[in-house]
Amino acid sequence: MAPRIRKNDIVQIIAGKDRGKKGKALQVLPQSGMIIVEGVNMMAKNVRPKRMGEKGQVVRYNAPMNASNVLIFCGKCNKGVRVGMQVSADGKRQRICRKCKQVI
């Protein structure tokens, strides 16, 4: 089944250390069921110097998290909601909020 979350959607974290935070979906990885959210699930990696005279550094990055730990944020409901599908009059499939029935 295709993921209902797409790139650039605003999502809310519902589980894990960043529970309650909101962020933009930077990347969706449907094969592994993971999602990368901006400013959430930050990890640090120590990078060794490549050349003589360079300094090592700590690089912070957004690690992927399981897509089941996020919900799409509905602006009208002002909370994370489940998503339903609806066929519009012109035959296009649209994602809708299950609470308020507004198109996302």
ROVEXMAR-683900 format. One line per field, with one value per residue (C-alpha): residue in three letters; x, y, z. Coordinates in Angstrom, 2 decimals, padded with zeros to 5 digits. Layout:
// residues N
aa [Ala,...]
east [X,...]
north [Y,...]
up [Z,...]
***
This chain:
// residues 104
aa [Met,Ala,Pro,Arg,Ile,Arg,Lys,Asn,Asp,Ile,Val,Gln,Ile,Ile,Ala,Gly,Lys,Asp,Arg,Gly,Lys,Lys,Gly,Lys,Ala,Leu,Gln,Val,Leu,Pro,Gln,Ser,Gly,Met,Ile,Ile,Val,Glu,Gly,Val,Asn,Met,Met,Ala,Lys,Asn,Val,Arg,Pro,Lys,Arg,Met,Gly,Glu,Lys,Gly,Gln,Val,Val,Arg,Tyr,Asn,Ala,Pro,Met,Asn,Ala,Ser,Asn,Val,Leu,Ile,Phe,Cys,Gly,Lys,Cys,Asn,Lys,Gly,Val,Arg,Val,Gly,Met,Gln,Val,Ser,Ala,Asp,Gly,Lys,Arg,Gln,Arg,Ile,Cys,Arg,Lys,Cys,Lys,Gln,Val,Ile]
east [000.00,001.32,002.21,-000.31,002.44,004.22,007.26,006.70,003.68,003.54,003.50,003.20,005.24,003.08,005.69,009.33,011.64,010.30,006.62,004.39,006.77,005.80,007.97,008.08,008.61,011.90,011.97,009.70,011.27,008.35,010.46,011.62,008.55,010.68,010.35,012.81,011.30,012.99,014.35,013.21,015.20,018.51,021.64,025.31,028.15,031.84,033.72,037.47,039.68,040.29,043.56,046.49,045.72,041.94,040.00,037.54,033.97,030.60,027.94,024.29,021.70,018.04,017.85,014.95,012.12,009.31,006.38,003.94,005.20,003.84,000.43,-000.37,-001.12,-004.50,-004.51,-008.27,-008.35,-004.98,-003.74,-002.40,-005.13,-005.62,-006.01,-008.76,-009.06,-011.85,-012.49,-013.33,-015.84,-013.14,-011.92,-008.80,-008.01,-007.61,-006.43,-008.93,-008.89,-010.96,-012.17,-013.25,-013.40,-011.21,-008.89,-005.25]
north [000.00,003.46,005.75,008.51,010.92,012.79,015.01,018.57,017.53,018.95,016.00,015.55,012.97,010.66,008.32,008.35,010.89,013.76,013.07,016.11,017.95,019.08,019.29,019.10,015.72,016.07,012.60,009.54,006.10,003.79,000.65,000.66,002.40,005.25,009.02,011.88,014.88,018.28,019.05,015.74,012.62,014.50,012.36,013.30,011.70,012.23,012.84,012.29,014.79,013.87,015.76,016.98,020.18,019.68,019.33,016.62,017.71,016.63,016.56,016.67,015.14,014.09,010.32,008.39,007.25,004.79,006.28,004.73,007.22,010.26,011.65,014.34,017.66,019.19,022.99,023.19,020.56,021.85,018.33,015.18,013.24,010.06,010.42,009.12,009.08,010.65,010.77,014.29,015.18,015.30,011.80,012.73,011.02,013.45,012.99,014.20,014.65,011.94,014.39,017.51,016.07,018.91,018.24,018.09]
up [000.00,-000.89,002.01,002.69,003.74,000.98,000.77,002.15,004.29,007.81,010.22,013.98,015.89,018.02,019.49,020.55,022.13,019.99,020.72,020.17,017.83,014.34,011.25,007.48,005.81,003.96,002.45,002.38,001.94,001.03,000.53,004.15,005.63,006.97,006.87,007.49,009.30,009.55,013.03,014.53,015.50,015.31,015.49,015.71,013.80,014.52,011.28,011.12,009.29,005.65,005.08,007.11,008.96,008.93,012.15,012.96,013.55,014.79,012.07,013.11,010.76,010.65,011.01,009.44,011.69,011.21,009.29,011.78,014.39,012.54,011.59,009.03,010.73,009.87,010.12,010.69,013.47,014.81,015.54,013.92,012.11,010.15,006.41,004.17,000.39,-001.65,-005.38,-006.55,-009.25,-011.93,-011.03,-009.04,-005.74,-002.84,000.73,003.34,007.11,008.80,011.48,009.55,005.97,004.66,001.70,002.82]
***
